[in-house]
Amino acid sequence: FLLTERHISIQTKLEGLEMLVDLNGAGRKSCPLCPEEKFKACYSHKLRRHLQNLHWKVYVEFEGRKMKHVDTLHSPHRPVKHVAHYHCVVCSVTIARKTDMISHLKRHVNKGETEASYSGAYEIMKELGTNVQLLPNHTTPQKSDTYFNRKMKTNRQLVFCSLAVLAEERNPLECLDAFGATGIMGLQWAKHLRNAVKVTITDISDTCVKMIKENCQLNHIRVDGGSRGPRGPDGASVEVEGVPIAAVEVAKMDANVIMHLRPFDYIHLDPFGTAVNYLDAAFRNVRNLGIISVTSTDTGSLYSKSPNVTLRHYGCHIVRTEYYKELAARMVIATVARAAARCNKGIEVLLAVALEHFVLVVVRVLRGPTQADESAKKLRKLVHCQWCEERVFLKLGNMINVYTLPCNCHGSLPGKTAVQLGPLWSGPLFNTGFLRRMLSAAVQHSMDDIQPLVKTLICESECTTLKSLVHGPSALTNQVECGVVIKTLQNLILGLFSAGKRKTGEESGNVVKKLKSDASLEHPPFYYSIHRHSIRGMNMPKLNKFLQYLTEAGFRVSRTHFDPTGVRTDATLEQFKSVLTKYSVPTYATATQTSVSTEKTV
């Protein structure tokens, strides 16, 4: 009834509305937009006047479409409620007042949602060679509709590269996209990695599950249970028009339920908001040395805008700082580490990215209470000075006093200036070897958009600005190095899992040690913003020049993806400021030099 009301209430001409009731016919007729209890059946001349005065004259026009005032919102399964309302032609929302409807439509216009996005057919979108059809209201969905965010393309590509690296270590992988929505992520895995992965896509919504299955057909991907496509001489699927090139399993199931029921090698969690409700189930059945990637989009609580929600979800106390994005990443990792420890598992952080719209954390699972204890020891409190923003992690067992921070704000200013934040993850945020292999996967699959980001992460993980560490003397040399590392890891993993036998704890520990040796020297935590600590009346040097000056002073330095003006360094804030002051030029001196050069030119 609601769907029928929506279609009959959107007309372009009054004659179209009158044709719905055949006013030229004989006998009494009822209004198509009003219930019989409110407007009883009458003759044509009276019904025509009713349609014109009550419905047509109060229309709201948008892009050539006129929305009439539907006089009731009713259903045969519930009591009649006389609520006059409008139906939006862009999304499925119903609004009572005309002024509210006009404001609602203006918001659609500001977002660029015009007639092209709400035409009768589905919108087809292509990303990474994968086609998905989207509902007309995919940007402003109701709870029962599917949601697709174009701004999360970077997130999807980073997750894909991390899965591709794991697929080179063990084969085939059982991987789970726990929140499918349109199924774009799982379909990309299946289409590009083929037989290296066994993809399972789940969602709790019937509409999403139906959409995922339709998108599988759109990409010639077989839904589990269908016919198997032809194979090549190496056993790989062969792409033939109309024949499935890969297979995925699509299930309507809650994410917690399927993670409790089945083990997986790779699990990706990307709910709407925080993922803390799903971490315990994820670590319960994930296989040893498997990977869990967590995408958190609750930026309000992660970026210190809602401290009460932060405390409720993550059990952390934080304040707004210049390094708030890295603070958010370390807070998510700390929550992940606690969930892993409850299942007697430890974690190795492979990747942590915090951008405007999301925080992505990718960790490798290390089974055993010893690994869990090692990870738990890296959860520490952070002492932060609210005046100069100097910060330092508390060591285990240390007493807290005013001299914990290296700054002198506690002595030169009245009152207390330092606060305790956390507990937070104090270990490294990146694994250099893993990032290099991700870069190789990005090049292999033509992901040009994220290659600069991954290169920045590699420099950040080693805390260096040397471009040769990223690019190498040539692309061929870089690929050979990556191939050697991959081959070594494959031998290690195959030795661990061959013959289907579980190795002893000593052998597993040796594998873990060899994997950890792939990581570089631990990078210093946090970063300083060069603009935050600039000196009044002084012109700062260019950022790249300043990095060179810090390196010449004997400090490790690099740029950071968390902040384009940030500098990651092992120097204290006092040392950072001293180098910045040394190479800054007074403003009046710069003006004098400019005037002198102008005179010479004249």
C-alpha positions as CSV (number, residue, x, y, z in Angstrom):
1,F,0.0,0.0,0.0
2,L,2.8,2.4,0.8
3,L,4.6,1.7,-2.5
4,T,1.4,2.1,-4.4
5,E,0.7,5.4,-2.7
6,R,4.1,6.6,-3.6
7,H,3.7,5.9,-7.3
8,I,0.2,7.3,-7.7
9,S,1.2,10.4,-5.8
10,I,4.0,11.4,-8.2
11,Q,2.5,12.8,-11.5
12,T,3.4,15.4,-14.0
13,K,-0.1,16.5,-14.9
14,L,-3.5,16.8,-13.3
15,E,-5.0,14.7,-16.1
16,G,-2.7,11.8,-15.1
17,L,-4.1,11.8,-11.6
18,E,-7.7,12.0,-12.9
19,M,-7.1,9.0,-15.2
20,L,-6.4,6.8,-12.2
21,V,-10.0,6.9,-11.2
22,D,-11.7,7.2,-14.7
23,L,-13.7,10.3,-14.0
24,N,-15.6,9.9,-17.3
25,G,-17.2,6.7,-16.2
26,A,-20.5,6.3,-14.5
27,G,-21.3,5.7,-10.8
28,R,-19.7,6.8,-7.6
29,K,-15.9,6.7,-7.3
30,S,-13.5,6.9,-4.3
31,C,-10.3,9.1,-4.1
32,P,-7.1,7.2,-4.9
33,L,-5.1,9.2,-2.3
34,C,-7.6,9.2,0.6
35,P,-9.1,6.3,2.7
36,E,-12.8,5.6,2.4
37,E,-13.3,6.4,6.1
38,K,-12.3,10.0,5.4
39,F,-13.6,10.7,1.9
40,K,-16.5,8.6,0.8
41,A,-17.1,7.6,-2.8
42,C,-18.9,10.3,-4.8
43,Y,-19.8,11.4,-8.3
44,S,-17.2,12.6,-10.8
45,H,-17.8,16.3,-10.6
46,K,-17.3,16.3,-6.8
47,L,-14.3,14.0,-7.0
48,R,-12.6,16.2,-9.6
49,R,-13.0,19.2,-7.4
50,H,-11.6,17.3,-4.4
51,L,-8.5,16.1,-6.4
52,Q,-7.8,19.6,-7.7
53,N,-8.3,21.6,-4.5
54,L,-7.0,19.2,-1.8
55,H,-4.2,17.3,-3.6
56,W,-3.0,19.1,-6.7
57,K,-2.9,22.7,-5.5
58,V,-0.5,21.7,-2.6
59,Y,2.1,19.9,-4.7
60,V,5.9,20.2,-4.3
61,E,7.8,20.3,-7.6
62,F,11.3,18.9,-8.1
63,E,13.1,18.4,-11.4
64,G,9.8,18.4,-13.3
65,R,8.0,16.0,-11.0
66,K,5.1,17.0,-8.8
67,M,4.5,15.4,-5.5
68,K,1.0,15.6,-4.2
69,H,-0.2,15.6,-0.6
70,V,-1.2,12.0,0.2
71,D,-4.0,12.3,2.7
72,T,-3.2,9.2,4.8
73,L,-0.5,6.7,5.6
74,H,-2.4,3.4,6.0
75,S,-2.0,-0.3,5.8
76,P,-4.4,-3.2,6.0
77,H,-2.3,-4.7,8.8
78,R,-2.6,-1.7,11.2
79,P,-5.2,0.8,12.4
80,V,-5.9,3.7,10.1
81,K,-3.9,6.9,11.0
82,H,-5.0,10.1,9.3
83,V,-1.5,11.6,8.7
84,A,-1.2,13.8,5.6
85,H,2.3,13.6,4.0
86,Y,4.5,13.8,0.9
87,H,6.6,11.1,-0.7
88,C,10.1,12.1,-1.7
89,V,11.0,11.1,-5.3
90,V,14.7,10.7,-4.4
91,C,14.5,8.5,-1.3
92,S,11.8,6.6,0.4
93,V,11.1,9.1,3.2
94,T,7.7,10.5,4.0
95,I,7.4,14.1,5.3
96,A,4.2,15.8,6.6
97,R,4.8,19.5,6.1
98,K,5.3,21.2,2.8
99,T,8.1,23.5,4.0
100,D,10.0,20.5,5.5
101,M,9.6,18.7,2.2
102,I,11.1,21.7,0.3
103,S,14.0,21.9,2.6
104,H,14.5,18.1,2.3
105,L,14.7,18.4,-1.5
106,K,17.1,21.3,-1.3
107,R,19.5,19.0,0.6
108,H,19.3,16.5,-2.2
109,V,20.2,19.2,-4.7
110,N,23.2,20.4,-2.6
111,K,24.4,16.8,-2.6
112,G,24.2,16.6,-6.4
113,E,21.3,14.0,-6.3
114,T,19.4,14.9,-9.5
115,E,17.2,13.0,-11.8
116,A,20.0,10.8,-13.1
117,S,20.4,9.3,-9.6
118,Y,16.8,8.5,-9.0
119,S,15.6,7.3,-12.4
120,G,13.6,4.1,-12.4
121,A,16.5,1.8,-13.3
122,Y,19.4,0.9,-11.0
123,E,22.6,2.9,-11.3
124,I,25.6,0.8,-12.4
125,M,29.0,1.8,-10.9
126,K,32.3,0.3,-11.8
127,E,35.3,0.1,-9.4
128,L,38.5,-1.9,-9.9
129,G,36.9,-3.7,-12.9
130,T,33.9,-4.8,-10.8
131,N,30.4,-3.7,-11.6
132,V,27.7,-3.2,-8.9
133,Q,24.2,-1.9,-9.3
134,L,23.1,0.6,-6.7
135,L,19.7,1.6,-5.4
136,P,18.5,5.1,-6.4
137,N,18.9,6.2,-2.7
138,H,22.2,4.5,-2.0
139,T,23.6,7.8,-0.5
140,T,20.7,8.4,1.8
141,P,19.3,5.0,2.5
142,Q,16.7,3.8,4.9
143,K,17.6,1.1,7.4
144,S,16.3,-1.6,5.0
145,D,18.2,-0.4,2.0
146,T,21.8,-0.8,0.8
147,Y,24.5,1.8,1.4
148,F,27.5,2.6,-0.8
149,N,30.1,5.2,0.0
150,R,32.3,6.3,-2.9
151,K,34.7,8.0,-0.5
152,M,35.7,4.6,0.9
153,K,37.5,3.5,-2.3
154,T,40.9,4.0,-0.6
155,N,39.8,1.7,2.2
156,R,38.6,-1.0,-0.1
157,Q,41.9,-1.0,-2.0
158,L,44.0,-1.2,1.1
159,V,42.0,-4.1,2.4
160,F,42.3,-5.8,-1.0
161,C,46.1,-5.4,-1.1
162,S,46.4,-6.9,2.5
163,L,44.3,-9.9,1.4
164,A,46.4,-10.3,-1.7
165,V,49.6,-10.5,0.4
166,L,48.1,-13.1,2.6
167,A,46.9,-15.1,-0.4
168,E,50.6,-15.4,-1.5
169,E,51.5,-16.9,1.9
170,R,48.8,-19.6,2.0
171,N,46.4,-20.9,-0.6
172,P,43.4,-21.1,-0.7
173,L,42.2,-18.6,1.8
174,E,38.8,-18.7,3.5
175,C,37.9,-15.0,3.8
176,L,34.8,-13.2,5.1
177,D,33.3,-9.9,4.2
178,A,31.1,-9.6,7.3
179,F,29.0,-6.6,6.2
180,G,28.4,-7.0,2.5
181,A,25.9,-4.2,1.7
182,T,26.3,-4.1,-2.1
183,G,29.0,-6.8,-2.0
184,I,31.5,-4.7,-3.8
185,M,34.5,-5.7,-1.6
186,G,33.9,-9.4,-1.6
187,L,33.2,-9.4,-5.4
188,Q,36.5,-7.6,-6.0
189,W,38.3,-10.3,-4.0
190,A,36.7,-13.1,-5.9
191,K,37.1,-11.5,-9.4
192,H,40.8,-10.7,-9.1
193,L,42.2,-13.4,-6.8
194,R,40.0,-16.2,-8.3
195,N,41.0,-19.6,-6.9
196,A,43.3,-18.2,-4.3
197,V,40.4,-17.2,-2.1
198,K,37.1,-18.7,-1.0
199,V,34.9,-15.7,-0.4
200,T,31.9,-15.5,2.0
201,I,29.8,-12.4,2.0
202,T,27.1,-12.0,4.7
203,D,24.6,-9.3,5.6
204,I,21.6,-9.3,7.9
205,S,19.3,-7.4,5.4
206,D,17.2,-9.3,2.9
207,T,17.5,-6.4,0.5
208,C,21.3,-6.4,0.7
209,V,21.5,-10.2,0.2
210,K,19.3,-10.0,-2.9
211,M,21.4,-7.1,-4.2
212,I,24.6,-9.0,-3.7
213,K,23.3,-12.0,-5.6
214,E,22.3,-9.8,-8.5
215,N,25.7,-8.1,-8.5
216,C,27.3,-11.6,-8.7
217,Q,25.4,-12.3,-11.9
218,L,26.4,-8.9,-13.2
219,N,30.1,-9.8,-12.8
220,H,29.7,-13.5,-14.0
221,I,30.5,-14.8,-10.5
222,R,28.8,-18.0,-9.4
223,V,26.9,-17.9,-6.2
224,D,27.9,-21.0,-4.1
225,G,25.8,-23.9,-5.2
226,G,25.7,-23.0,-8.9
227,S,27.5,-24.7,-11.9
228,R,31.2,-24.7,-12.0
229,G,32.9,-22.9,-14.9
230,P,35.6,-24.3,-17.3
231,R,39.2,-24.6,-16.1
232,G,42.5,-23.9,-17.8
233,P,45.5,-26.3,-17.9
234,D,46.7,-24.8,-14.5
235,G,43.4,-25.4,-12.8
236,A,42.4,-21.7,-12.8
237,S,39.0,-20.4,-13.9
238,V,38.7,-19.3,-17.5
239,E,36.7,-16.2,-18.3
240,V,34.1,-17.0,-20.9
241,E,31.1,-14.8,-21.7
242,G,28.1,-16.0,-19.7
243,V,30.2,-18.5,-17.7
244,P,31.1,-17.9,-14.1
245,I,34.8,-16.9,-13.6
246,A,34.7,-17.3,-9.8
247,A,32.4,-18.3,-6.9
248,V,31.3,-16.7,-3.7
249,E,29.1,-17.8,-0.9
250,V,26.3,-15.3,0.0
251,A,24.5,-15.8,3.4
252,K,21.9,-13.9,5.3
253,M,23.3,-14.1,8.7
254,D,24.5,-11.9,11.6
255,A,28.2,-11.3,11.5
256,N,28.7,-12.5,15.1
257,V,26.9,-15.8,14.4
258,I,28.9,-16.8,11.3
259,M,32.2,-15.9,13.0
260,H,31.2,-18.1,15.9
261,L,30.2,-21.0,13.6
262,R,33.1,-21.2,11.2
263,P,36.9,-20.5,11.1
264,F,38.4,-18.0,8.6
265,D,41.9,-17.0,7.5
266,Y,40.9,-13.4,6.7
267,I,38.1,-11.4,8.3
268,H,37.1,-7.9,7.4
269,L,34.8,-5.9,9.7
270,D,33.2,-2.7,8.4
271,P,30.0,-2.0,10.2
272,F,28.2,1.3,10.2
273,G,30.1,3.0,13.1
274,T,32.2,1.1,15.7
275,A,33.3,-2.5,15.4
276,V,33.8,-3.3,19.1
277,N,30.6,-5.4,19.2
278,Y,32.2,-7.9,16.7
279,L,35.8,-8.2,17.9
280,D,35.2,-11.1,20.4
281,A,33.5,-13.2,17.8
282,A,36.2,-12.4,15.2
283,F,39.1,-13.6,17.4
284,R,37.3,-16.7,18.6
285,N,37.6,-18.7,15.3
286,V,40.3,-16.9,13.3
287,R,43.1,-19.2,12.3
288,N,46.7,-18.8,13.5
289,L,48.7,-16.3,11.5
290,G,45.5,-15.1,9.9
291,I,44.6,-11.5,9.4
292,I,41.7,-9.4,10.8
293,S,41.1,-5.9,9.3
294,V,38.8,-3.5,11.1
295,T,37.3,-0.3,9.6
296,S,35.8,2.1,12.1
297,T,33.7,5.0,10.8
298,D,32.6,6.5,14.2
299,T,34.9,9.5,13.8
300,G,32.9,11.5,16.3
301,S,34.1,9.2,19.2
302,L,37.5,8.5,17.7
303,Y,38.4,12.1,17.1
304,S,37.4,13.3,20.6
305,K,34.1,15.0,19.6
306,S,32.1,12.6,21.9
307,P,34.3,11.7,24.9
308,N,31.4,9.9,26.7
309,V,30.9,7.6,23.7
310,T,34.6,7.0,23.5
311,L,34.7,5.9,27.1
312,R,31.7,3.7,26.6
313,H,32.9,1.9,23.4
314,Y,36.7,1.9,23.8
315,G,37.2,2.3,27.5
316,C,39.7,5.1,26.9
317,H,40.0,8.7,28.1
318,I,41.2,11.1,25.3
319,V,41.3,14.8,24.6
320,R,41.7,16.7,21.4
321,T,45.4,16.9,20.5
322,E,47.4,17.9,17.4
323,Y,48.1,14.1,16.8
324,Y,44.4,13.1,17.3
325,K,44.3,10.8,14.2
326,E,47.2,8.6,15.5
327,L,45.6,8.7,18.9
328,A,42.4,7.3,17.4
329,A,44.4,4.5,15.6
330,R,46.2,3.5,18.7
331,M,43.0,3.5,20.6
332,V,41.3,1.1,18.1
333,I,44.4,-1.2,18.2
334,A,44.3,-1.3,22.0
335,T,40.6,-2.4,21.9
336,V,41.5,-5.0,19.3
337,A,44.5,-6.3,21.4
338,R,42.2,-6.6,24.5
339,A,39.7,-8.6,22.5
340,A,42.5,-10.9,21.2
341,A,43.9,-11.4,24.7
342,R,40.5,-12.6,26.0
343,C,40.8,-15.4,23.4
344,N,44.4,-16.2,24.4
345,K,45.7,-14.6,21.2
346,G,48.2,-11.8,20.5
347,I,48.4,-9.4,17.6
348,E,51.1,-8.0,15.3
349,V,50.0,-4.7,13.8
350,L,50.6,-4.7,10.0
351,L,48.9,-1.4,9.1
352,A,47.1,1.5,10.7
353,V,45.6,4.3,8.6
354,A,43.5,7.2,9.8
355,L,41.9,9.4,7.2
356,E,39.0,11.9,7.2
357,H,36.3,9.3,7.0
358,F,37.6,6.2,8.6
359,V,40.3,4.4,10.7
360,L,41.6,1.2,9.3
361,V,43.6,-1.3,11.3
362,V,45.0,-4.6,9.9
363,V,46.5,-7.1,12.4
364,R,48.0,-10.6,12.2
365,V,46.7,-13.1,14.8
366,L,49.3,-14.9,16.9
367,R,47.9,-17.8,18.9
368,G,49.0,-18.6,22.4
369,P,48.9,-17.0,25.9
370,T,52.6,-15.9,25.6
371,Q,51.7,-13.9,22.5
372,A,48.6,-12.5,24.3
373,D,50.8,-11.4,27.3
374,E,53.3,-9.7,25.0
375,S,50.5,-7.7,23.3
376,A,48.9,-6.8,26.6
377,K,52.2,-5.3,27.9
378,K,52.1,-2.8,25.0
379,L,48.9,-1.2,26.3
380,R,50.1,1.8,28.3
381,K,48.9,5.2,29.6
382,L,50.0,8.3,27.8
383,V,51.0,11.5,29.7
384,H,50.0,14.6,27.6
385,C,50.8,18.2,28.4
386,Q,47.8,20.3,27.5
387,W,49.9,23.5,27.2
388,C,52.8,22.6,24.9
389,E,51.4,19.2,23.7
390,E,54.5,17.2,24.6
391,R,53.7,13.5,25.3
392,V,55.4,10.4,26.5
393,F,54.2,6.8,27.2
394,L,54.4,5.6,30.8
395,K,56.6,2.6,31.3
396,L,55.3,-0.4,33.1
397,G,55.5,0.0,36.9
398,N,56.6,3.6,36.8
399,M,55.3,6.0,39.4
400,I,53.6,9.1,38.1
401,N,55.0,12.5,39.0
402,V,55.3,16.0,37.5
403,Y,58.7,15.2,36.1
404,T,57.5,12.4,33.8
405,L,57.2,14.8,30.8
406,P,60.5,16.2,29.4
407,C,58.9,19.7,29.1
408,N,59.1,22.4,31.9
409,C,55.5,23.5,31.7
410,H,54.8,22.1,35.2
411,G,57.3,24.4,36.7
412,S,56.8,27.6,34.8
413,L,53.0,27.6,34.8
414,P,50.6,27.5,37.8
415,G,48.5,24.4,38.4
416,K,48.6,21.0,36.7
417,T,49.2,21.0,33.0
418,A,49.4,17.2,32.3
419,V,46.6,14.6,31.8
420,Q,46.7,10.9,31.5
421,L,45.2,9.5,28.3
422,G,44.4,5.9,27.3
423,P,45.2,3.1,27.8
424,L,46.6,3.1,24.2
425,W,48.7,0.8,22.0
426,S,52.4,1.8,22.5
427,G,53.9,-0.5,19.9
428,P,54.6,0.0,16.2
429,L,51.8,0.8,13.8
430,F,53.4,-0.7,10.6
431,N,55.2,-3.7,9.3
432,T,57.6,-2.6,6.6
433,G,57.9,-5.9,4.8
434,F,54.2,-6.3,4.7
435,L,53.8,-2.8,3.3
436,R,56.3,-3.4,0.6
437,R,54.4,-6.5,-0.5
438,M,51.2,-4.5,-0.5
439,L,52.9,-2.0,-2.8
440,S,53.8,-4.8,-5.1
441,A,50.1,-6.0,-5.1
442,A,48.9,-2.5,-5.8
443,V,51.2,-2.3,-8.8
444,Q,50.2,-5.7,-10.0
445,H,46.5,-4.9,-9.9
446,S,46.9,-1.3,-11.3
447,M,45.8,0.5,-8.1
448,D,47.4,3.8,-9.0
449,D,45.3,5.8,-6.4
450,I,46.8,4.2,-3.3
451,Q,50.4,3.7,-4.4
452,P,51.5,7.2,-3.1
453,L,49.8,6.5,0.2
454,V,51.5,3.1,0.6
455,K,54.9,4.6,-0.3
456,T,54.3,7.2,2.4
457,L,53.5,4.5,4.9
458,I,56.7,2.6,4.0
459,C,58.8,5.7,4.7
460,E,56.8,6.3,7.9
461,S,57.3,2.8,9.1
462,E,61.1,3.1,8.8
463,C,61.1,6.8,9.8
464,T,63.1,7.9,6.9
465,T,62.8,10.3,4.0
466,L,65.1,8.4,1.6
467,K,63.1,7.8,-1.6
468,S,65.4,4.9,-2.6
469,L,63.9,2.9,0.2
470,V,60.5,3.1,-1.6
471,H,61.3,3.1,-5.3
472,G,64.6,1.3,-5.4
473,P,67.1,1.6,-8.2
474,S,64.6,0.1,-10.6
475,A,61.1,-1.4,-10.6
476,L,62.6,-4.8,-11.6
477,T,64.9,-4.8,-8.6
478,N,62.0,-4.0,-6.3
479,Q,59.9,-6.8,-7.7
480,V,62.8,-9.3,-7.3
481,E,63.3,-8.3,-3.7
482,C,59.5,-8.7,-3.0
483,G,59.6,-12.1,-4.7
484,V,62.4,-13.3,-2.5
485,V,60.6,-12.2,0.6
486,I,57.3,-13.8,-0.6
487,K,59.0,-17.1,-1.4
488,T,60.7,-17.3,2.0
489,L,57.4,-16.7,3.7
490,Q,55.6,-19.2,1.6
491,N,58.2,-21.8,2.6
492,L,57.7,-21.0,6.2
493,I,53.9,-21.1,6.1
494,L,53.8,-24.3,4.0
495,G,56.2,-25.9,6.4
496,L,53.8,-25.0,9.2
497,F,50.6,-26.2,7.6
498,S,51.7,-29.1,5.4
499,A,50.1,-32.5,5.8
500,G,47.3,-31.0,7.8
501,K,49.2,-31.6,11.1
502,R,49.5,-29.1,13.9
503,K,53.1,-28.2,14.7
504,T,54.5,-28.0,18.1
505,G,54.5,-24.7,20.1
506,E,58.3,-24.4,19.6
507,E,58.0,-24.6,15.8
508,S,55.2,-22.1,15.8
509,G,57.2,-19.7,17.9
510,N,60.1,-20.0,15.4
511,V,57.8,-19.0,12.5
512,V,56.5,-16.1,14.5
513,K,60.1,-14.9,15.2
514,K,61.0,-15.1,11.5
515,L,57.8,-13.2,10.6
516,K,58.6,-10.5,13.1
517,S,62.2,-10.1,11.8
518,D,60.6,-8.8,8.6
519,A,59.6,-5.7,10.5
520,S,62.0,-2.8,10.5
521,L,63.4,-0.8,13.5
522,E,60.5,0.5,15.6
523,H,59.4,3.9,14.6
524,P,58.9,6.7,17.2
525,P,55.3,7.2,18.3
526,F,53.3,10.3,17.3
527,Y,54.4,13.4,15.4
528,Y,54.6,17.2,15.7
529,S,52.8,19.6,13.4
530,I,55.2,22.2,12.1
531,H,52.5,24.9,12.0
532,R,51.4,24.2,15.6
533,H,54.9,24.9,16.9
534,S,55.9,27.8,14.6
535,I,57.4,30.9,16.2
536,R,55.6,34.2,16.1
537,G,57.2,36.8,13.8
538,M,59.4,34.1,12.1
539,N,59.1,32.5,8.7
540,M,59.5,28.7,8.8
541,P,61.6,26.8,6.4
542,K,59.9,24.6,3.8
543,L,58.8,21.2,5.2
544,N,61.2,19.1,3.1
545,K,64.1,21.5,4.0
546,F,63.2,21.2,7.7
547,L,63.2,17.4,7.5
548,Q,66.7,17.7,6.0
549,Y,67.8,19.9,8.9
550,L,66.5,17.5,11.5
551,T,68.3,14.6,9.8
552,E,71.6,16.6,9.8
553,A,71.1,17.2,13.5
554,G,71.2,13.4,14.1
555,F,67.4,12.7,14.5
556,R,65.3,10.1,12.7
557,V,62.6,11.9,10.7
558,S,59.8,11.2,8.2
559,R,56.5,12.6,7.0
560,T,53.3,11.1,8.2
561,H,50.0,10.3,6.4
562,F,48.1,11.3,9.5
563,D,48.9,15.0,8.9
564,P,50.4,16.6,5.8
565,T,52.2,19.1,8.0
566,G,53.3,16.6,10.6
567,V,56.8,15.4,11.3
568,R,57.5,12.0,12.9
569,T,60.8,12.1,14.8
570,D,62.5,10.8,17.8
571,A,63.5,14.3,18.9
572,T,61.8,15.8,21.9
573,L,59.6,18.9,21.5
574,E,62.4,21.1,22.9
575,Q,64.9,19.7,20.4
576,F,62.3,20.0,17.6
577,K,61.7,23.7,18.5
578,S,65.4,24.5,18.7
579,V,66.1,23.3,15.2
580,L,62.9,25.1,13.9
581,T,64.1,28.3,15.6
582,K,67.6,28.0,14.2
583,Y,66.5,27.8,10.6
584,S,63.5,30.2,10.8
585,V,64.0,33.7,9.4
586,P,62.5,36.9,10.9
587,T,59.6,38.3,8.9
588,Y,61.1,41.8,8.5
589,A,64.3,40.2,7.2
590,T,62.4,38.4,4.5
591,A,60.6,41.7,3.5
592,T,63.9,43.5,3.3
593,Q,65.4,40.8,1.1
594,T,62.3,41.0,-1.2
595,S,62.6,44.8,-1.5
596,V,66.3,44.6,-2.3
597,S,65.8,42.1,-5.0
598,T,63.0,44.2,-6.5
599,E,65.3,47.3,-6.6
600,K,68.0,45.3,-8.4
601,T,65.4,44.1,-10.9
602,V,64.3,47.7,-11.6
